[in-house]
Amino acid sequence: MNPEEGKEAKDPREEPHPVPGRRDRKRRTGSRFLLAVALAGCVIGALFAGARISDFICDVAGITSTSVRLGGKVAVIAILLPAWFYLVERLFLSRSSRDGRNS
């Protein structure tokens, strides 16, 4: 065995080429958990608000048909859900980019 080969043999778990700046950057603790809670809140909020908004619109319009009211709820929830996900995504992206500039 060549002595130079022994020097090259490192721990296999160790990265041979570390990413520059990776160890300096600190991750926020709990940010993934906070994102999961925010997205779950979006789902619950979209279901609740979509149903309420749809009921209000149907009441104002005088619609009494159950199938039309249900279709309206589905339509409003289908509009609110991606909109709220987009807003949460923008909030978290702005939060992470703000942290990257201040570090």
Backbone as ProteinMPNN parsed JSONL, in Angstrom:
{"seq_chain_A": "MNPEEGKEAKDPREEPHPVPGRRDRKRRTGSRFLLAVALAGCVIGALFAGARISDFICDVAGITSTSVRLGGKVAVIAILLPAWFYLVERLFLSRSSRDGRNS", "coords_chain_A": {"N_chain_A": [[0.845, -1.175, 0.0], [0.569, 2.145, -0.837], [1.832, 5.044, 0.778], [0.694, 7.478, 0.086], [-1.844, 6.834, -0.826], [-3.166, 6.174, 1.473], [-3.499, 8.632, 2.663], [-5.379, 9.833, 1.015], [-7.65, 8.365, 1.409], [-10.544, 8.962, 2.886], [-13.13, 9.604, 5.291], [-16.113, 8.159, 4.165], [-18.506, 9.491, 4.445], [-17.915, 12.118, 4.535], [-17.918, 15.166, 2.763], [-16.338, 15.511, -0.35], [-15.907, 17.883, -1.737], [-16.733, 20.631, -0.325], [-19.565, 22.825, -0.352], [-19.181, 26.199, -1.093], [-19.703, 28.725, 1.339], [-21.79, 27.455, 2.522], [-21.693, 26.547, 5.171], [-21.547, 28.861, 6.574], [-23.995, 30.074, 6.326], [-26.951, 30.369, 8.134], [-29.713, 28.415, 8.994], [-33.126, 29.106, 9.52], [-34.669, 28.061, 12.439], [-37.349, 25.839, 12.639], [-38.661, 26.734, 10.353], [-39.654, 25.132, 8.301], [-41.655, 23.789, 9.639], [-43.284, 25.959, 10.287], [-44.051, 26.754, 7.715], [-45.542, 24.493, 6.964], [-47.648, 24.646, 8.812], [-48.753, 27.084, 8.024], [-49.599, 26.471, 5.41], [-51.478, 24.47, 5.965], [-53.283, 26.023, 7.367], [-54.101, 27.612, 5.257], [-55.559, 25.801, 3.694], [-57.682, 25.112, 5.441], [-58.726, 27.674, 5.875], [-59.462, 28.389, 3.232], [-61.464, 26.517, 2.71], [-63.356, 27.159, 4.682], [-63.815, 29.989, 4.3], [-64.47, 29.986, 1.585], [-66.85, 28.525, 1.542], [-68.481, 30.188, 3.126], [-68.452, 32.636, 1.694], [-69.585, 31.834, -0.723], [-72.136, 30.99, 0.165], [-73.107, 33.469, 1.048], [-73.189, 34.928, -1.383], [-75.034, 33.376, -2.805], [-77.287, 33.699, -1.149], [-77.769, 36.461, -1.393], [-78.319, 36.579, -4.113], [-80.579, 35.076, -4.169], [-80.7, 32.342, -4.644], [-81.831, 29.086, -4.283], [-81.488, 26.464, -4.896], [-80.056, 23.398, -4.096], [-78.042, 21.995, -5.455], [-76.919, 23.978, -7.095], [-75.971, 25.754, -5.174], [-74.054, 24.12, -3.921], [-72.328, 23.672, -6.086], [-71.45, 26.292, -6.424], [-70.048, 26.652, -4.042], [-67.932, 24.826, -4.428], [-66.706, 25.989, -6.653], [-65.876, 28.53, -5.672], [-64.138, 27.759, -3.612], [-62.252, 26.414, -5.162], [-61.115, 28.555, -6.433], [-60.112, 30.136, -4.325], [-58.257, 28.494, -2.945], [-55.762, 27.993, -4.51], [-55.036, 30.68, -4.696], [-54.565, 31.513, -2.052], [-52.482, 29.776, -1.391], [-50.544, 30.782, -3.1], [-50.159, 33.336, -1.989], [-49.086, 32.664, 0.545], [-46.774, 31.375, -0.279], [-45.394, 33.509, -1.517], [-45.012, 35.122, 0.739], [-43.273, 33.53, 2.301], [-41.112, 33.268, 0.533], [-40.256, 35.929, 0.315], [-39.519, 36.322, 2.908], [-37.387, 34.516, 3.193], [-35.573, 35.507, 1.304], [-35.058, 37.984, 2.358], [-33.717, 37.28, 4.662], [-31.436, 36.194, 3.522], [-30.139, 38.417, 2.462], [-29.485, 39.896, 4.699], [-27.661, 38.386, 6.084]], "CA_chain_A": [[0.0, 0.0, 0.0], [1.306, 3.376, -0.991], [1.456, 5.98, 1.843], [-0.142, 8.549, -0.451], [-3.209, 6.334, -0.925], [-3.74, 6.24, 2.812], [-3.892, 10.012, 2.938], [-6.557, 10.17, 0.235], [-8.816, 7.645, 1.915], [-11.218, 9.737, 3.93], [-14.425, 9.093, 5.727], [-17.002, 8.239, 2.999], [-19.614, 10.413, 4.698], [-17.417, 13.479, 4.413], [-18.032, 15.696, 1.417], [-15.014, 15.774, -0.898], [-15.838, 19.281, -2.145], [-17.816, 21.335, 0.358], [-20.166, 23.954, -1.058], [-18.736, 27.429, -0.445], [-20.715, 29.538, 1.998], [-22.871, 26.641, 3.056], [-21.615, 26.439, 6.624], [-21.728, 30.194, 7.15], [-25.41, 30.422, 6.281], [-27.72, 29.719, 9.194], [-31.107, 28.17, 8.662], [-34.075, 29.424, 10.584], [-35.225, 26.862, 13.055], [-38.798, 25.773, 12.603], [-39.248, 27.365, 9.178], [-40.456, 24.124, 7.588], [-42.863, 23.574, 10.435], [-44.11, 27.148, 10.121], [-44.623, 26.672, 6.377], [-46.581, 23.456, 6.991], [-48.796, 25.183, 9.552], [-49.355, 28.12, 7.184], [-50.317, 25.823, 4.31], [-52.674, 23.83, 6.537], [-54.215, 27.123, 7.623], [-54.656, 28.015, 3.959], [-56.582, 24.828, 3.305], [-58.838, 25.296, 6.326], [-59.289, 28.992, 5.59], [-60.113, 28.374, 1.925], [-62.706, 25.761, 2.835], [-64.309, 27.918, 5.493], [-64.164, 31.252, 3.645], [-65.146, 29.685, 0.326], [-68.236, 28.138, 1.82], [-69.207, 31.366, 3.611], [-68.614, 33.605, 0.605], [-70.545, 31.26, -1.66], [-73.462, 31.08, 0.781], [-73.514, 34.876, 1.039], [-73.537, 35.29, -2.758], [-76.287, 32.687, -3.144], [-78.363, 34.338, -0.398], [-78.047, 37.762, -2.002], [-78.913, 36.335, -5.423], [-81.842, 34.367, -3.987], [-80.578, 30.976, -5.172], [-82.2, 28.121, -3.256], [-81.182, 25.118, -5.372], [-78.951, 22.797, -3.361], [-76.943, 21.645, -6.356], [-76.267, 25.213, -7.532], [-75.225, 26.265, -4.018], [-72.89, 23.258, -3.766], [-71.42, 23.993, -7.195], [-70.855, 27.592, -6.121], [-69.033, 26.44, -2.999], [-66.771, 24.173, -5.049], [-66.044, 26.963, -7.529], [-65.196, 29.561, -4.875], [-63.012, 27.101, -2.937], [-61.245, 26.144, -6.191], [-60.441, 29.828, -6.721], [-59.402, 30.619, -3.138], [-57.165, 27.617, -2.502], [-54.463, 28.352, -5.11], [-54.705, 32.08, -4.407], [-53.984, 31.586, -0.708], [-51.179, 29.111, -1.461], [-49.64, 31.727, -3.74], [-49.824, 34.382, -1.022], [-48.182, 32.094, 1.557], [-45.482, 31.145, -0.939], [-44.744, 34.812, -1.66], [-44.605, 35.55, 2.069], [-42.096, 32.774, 2.724], [-39.987, 33.598, -0.338], [-39.742, 37.245, 0.69], [-38.891, 36.138, 4.218], [-36.101, 33.85, 3.024], [-34.637, 36.385, 0.594], [-34.693, 39.045, 3.295], [-32.694, 36.693, 5.547], [-30.212, 35.999, 2.761], [-29.456, 39.69, 2.286], [-28.996, 40.417, 5.986], [-26.618, 37.521, 6.67]], "C_chain_A": [[0.89, 1.237, 0.0], [0.907, 4.358, 0.112], [0.571, 7.12, 1.348], [-1.596, 8.118, -0.567], [-3.909, 6.399, 0.426], [-4.193, 7.641, 3.168], [-5.173, 10.394, 2.216], [-7.806, 9.487, 0.755], [-9.391, 8.411, 3.1], [-12.5, 9.032, 4.332], [-15.411, 9.227, 4.557], [-18.176, 9.205, 3.211], [-19.196, 11.865, 4.532], [-17.517, 13.933, 2.961], [-16.635, 15.99, 0.863], [-14.829, 17.241, -1.285], [-16.973, 20.042, -1.46], [-18.291, 22.542, -0.455], [-19.738, 25.237, -0.357], [-19.902, 28.215, 0.137], [-21.816, 28.748, 2.663], [-22.858, 26.597, 4.585], [-21.81, 27.785, 7.309], [-23.206, 30.549, 7.257], [-26.176, 29.658, 7.353], [-29.166, 29.59, 8.753], [-31.979, 28.575, 9.826], [-34.63, 28.139, 11.155], [-36.741, 26.948, 12.996], [-39.421, 26.363, 11.363], [-40.077, 26.37, 8.369], [-41.748, 23.847, 8.33], [-43.821, 24.75, 10.278], [-44.769, 27.166, 8.746], [-45.748, 25.638, 6.335], [-47.825, 23.94, 7.71], [-49.513, 26.236, 8.709], [-50.139, 27.514, 6.028], [-51.56, 25.097, 4.798], [-53.723, 24.881, 6.862], [-54.853, 27.625, 6.343], [-55.777, 27.075, 3.53], [-57.843, 25.025, 4.136], [-59.524, 26.629, 6.042], [-60.018, 29.037, 4.263], [-61.427, 27.614, 1.981], [-63.769, 26.566, 3.584], [-64.764, 29.193, 4.774], [-64.889, 31.006, 2.327], [-66.594, 29.309, 0.527], [-69.058, 29.347, 2.274], [-69.466, 32.383, 2.507], [-69.648, 33.108, -0.39], [-71.969, 31.328, -1.104], [-73.981, 32.519, 0.76], [-73.96, 35.302, -0.362], [-74.86, 34.64, -3.166], [-77.473, 33.289, -2.394], [-78.756, 35.678, -1.007], [-78.751, 37.588, -3.345], [-80.244, 35.598, -5.33], [-81.838, 32.956, -4.545], [-80.871, 29.991, -4.042], [-81.87, 26.682, -3.66], [-79.929, 24.591, -4.669], [-77.76, 22.501, -4.267], [-76.201, 22.889, -6.858], [-75.437, 25.798, -6.392], [-73.954, 25.439, -3.79], [-71.859, 23.513, -4.868], [-70.727, 25.327, -6.981], [-69.777, 27.478, -5.054], [-67.77, 25.823, -3.582], [-65.998, 25.172, -5.902], [-65.267, 28.0, -6.724], [-63.999, 28.963, -4.136], [-61.894, 26.818, -3.938], [-60.498, 27.416, -6.582], [-59.595, 30.268, -5.536], [-58.181, 29.788, -2.768], [-55.828, 27.944, -3.186], [-54.06, 29.796, -4.831], [-54.046, 32.2, -3.038], [-52.635, 30.884, -0.657], [-50.143, 30.052, -2.065], [-49.206, 32.813, -2.757], [-48.866, 33.872, 0.051], [-46.805, 31.849, 0.953], [-44.723, 32.459, -1.088], [-44.232, 35.319, -0.314], [-43.322, 34.84, 2.502], [-40.892, 33.047, 1.83], [-39.411, 34.962, 0.008], [-39.021, 37.161, 2.034], [-37.507, 35.504, 4.074], [-35.113, 34.733, 2.274], [-34.193, 37.54, 1.47], [-33.61, 38.54, 4.252], [-31.381, 36.529, 4.807], [-29.442, 37.298, 2.582], [-28.85, 40.198, 3.575], [-27.856, 39.595, 6.557], [-25.244, 37.962, 6.301]], "O_chain_A": [[1.849, 1.331, 0.766], [-0.289, 4.498, 0.366], [-0.218, 7.668, 2.117], [-2.496, 8.947, -0.423], [-5.111, 6.652, 0.498], [-5.169, 7.814, 3.897], [-5.967, 11.181, 2.73], [-8.912, 9.989, 0.556], [-8.786, 8.487, 4.169], [-12.881, 8.004, 3.772], [-15.536, 10.319, 4.002], [-18.768, 9.679, 2.242], [-20.046, 12.745, 4.403], [-17.232, 13.165, 2.042], [-15.834, 16.645, 1.529], [-13.728, 17.781, -1.176], [-18.083, 20.081, -1.992], [-17.508, 23.187, -1.152], [-19.911, 25.358, 0.855], [-20.952, 28.352, -0.491], [-22.691, 29.327, 3.308], [-23.916, 26.609, 5.214], [-22.191, 27.847, 8.478], [-23.614, 31.25, 8.183], [-26.056, 28.438, 7.458], [-29.759, 30.524, 8.213], [-31.604, 28.403, 10.985], [-35.015, 27.235, 10.414], [-37.333, 27.992, 13.269], [-40.645, 26.488, 11.32], [-41.106, 26.745, 7.806], [-42.806, 23.69, 7.721], [-45.03, 24.557, 10.152], [-45.931, 27.556, 8.627], [-46.794, 25.885, 5.735], [-48.941, 23.673, 7.265], [-50.743, 26.277, 8.681], [-51.227, 27.989, 5.7], [-52.588, 25.105, 4.121], [-54.916, 24.657, 6.656], [-56.019, 28.022, 6.342], [-56.822, 27.52, 3.056], [-58.945, 25.096, 3.592], [-60.751, 26.704, 5.977], [-61.08, 29.652, 4.162], [-62.406, 28.027, 1.359], [-64.925, 26.638, 3.166], [-65.963, 29.445, 4.654], [-65.82, 31.735, 1.987], [-67.465, 29.729, -0.235], [-70.203, 29.51, 1.853], [-70.566, 32.927, 2.398], [-70.494, 33.876, -0.849], [-72.901, 31.684, -1.824], [-75.158, 32.755, 0.487], [-74.989, 35.961, -0.513], [-75.703, 35.278, -3.797], [-78.565, 33.379, -2.955], [-79.941, 35.99, -1.123], [-79.661, 38.345, -3.681], [-80.965, 35.509, -6.323], [-82.898, 32.431, -4.886], [-80.249, 30.046, -2.981], [-81.968, 25.776, -2.833], [-78.887, 25.246, -4.648], [-76.611, 22.73, -3.89], [-74.983, 22.852, -7.028], [-74.328, 26.283, -6.616], [-72.897, 25.998, -3.498], [-70.658, 23.561, -4.603], [-69.553, 25.482, -7.316], [-68.729, 28.118, -5.142], [-66.662, 26.252, -3.262], [-64.768, 25.195, -5.873], [-64.125, 28.315, -7.058], [-62.951, 29.603, -4.045], [-60.718, 26.963, -3.607], [-59.351, 27.342, -7.023], [-58.469, 30.73, -5.724], [-57.173, 30.336, -2.322], [-54.837, 28.154, -2.486], [-52.871, 30.101, -4.739], [-53.061, 32.924, -2.891], [-51.731, 31.339, 0.044], [-49.004, 30.113, -1.601], [-48.029, 33.169, -2.698], [-47.93, 34.579, 0.426], [-45.787, 32.089, 1.601], [-43.525, 32.511, -0.81], [-43.141, 35.884, -0.237], [-42.396, 35.474, 3.008], [-39.761, 33.058, 2.315], [-38.192, 35.134, -0.006], [-38.029, 37.854, 2.259], [-36.564, 35.908, 4.754], [-33.921, 34.71, 2.582], [-33.069, 38.024, 1.337], [-32.695, 39.282, 4.609], [-30.315, 36.705, 5.397], [-28.211, 37.282, 2.554], [-27.812, 40.859, 3.555], [-27.146, 40.072, 7.443], [-24.265, 37.341, 6.713]]}, "name": "protein", "num_of_chains": 1, "seq": "MNPEEGKEAKDPREEPHPVPGRRDRKRRTGSRFLLAVALAGCVIGALFAGARISDFICDVAGITSTSVRLGGKVAVIAILLPAWFYLVERLFLSRSSRDGRNS"}
